[in-house]
Structure formats: structure tokens, C-alpha cells
């Protein structure tokens, strides 16, 4: 499965409902499962982003569907990027000519 890092910012609506952030995180994990993946880690952070999630998804389309479904609820905005572990990076480097 592919790994994705989701950088998540609360919207004004999401900040007003900060008290249910744990419930929303559980719902996000269930959503990831319905899309064939898992939300393997969630961190609440200080700084530019309010939450950082590590998503495992079968493909880019599933990760995109996750981000769209999550954002469409109005509580968060996401910036999701594909992440590569050391094994995947080793395979990538092996393909570089020269």
C-alpha cells in the first residue's frame, strides 16, 4: 500500500467544534477503511497545521477520495502528499540512470 502524509488545518467551523476532534478522527479512520486503506497515525500539532495524519491507501485515487470526503464535511482543509519509505526510495534510486 502507498503511504500519504495529510497536513490538516481546521476551518472556522472545525475550530468551533474542537471538542469533537477525537470523534472526527475516529470517523476519518473508518472512512479510510471503507476506501481500502487505513489511517495508521494521527497527531494533533502546534503550528501551521492542526493535525497530521499518516494514511495508507491502495492508490492515489483512494487517497484523493479520502481527502475530498474529509474536506467536504467543512471541518478541515487538507494538503495530502505521497510519501515513500526507505524500501520504496531504494527502488526509485535504482531506476535513476547513471
Secondary structure, 3 states (H helix, E strand, C coil): CEEEEEEEEECHHHHHCHHHHHHHHHHHHHHHHHCCCEEEEEEECCCCCCEEEEEEECCHHHHHHHHHHHHHCCCEEEEEEEECCHHHHHHHHHHCCC
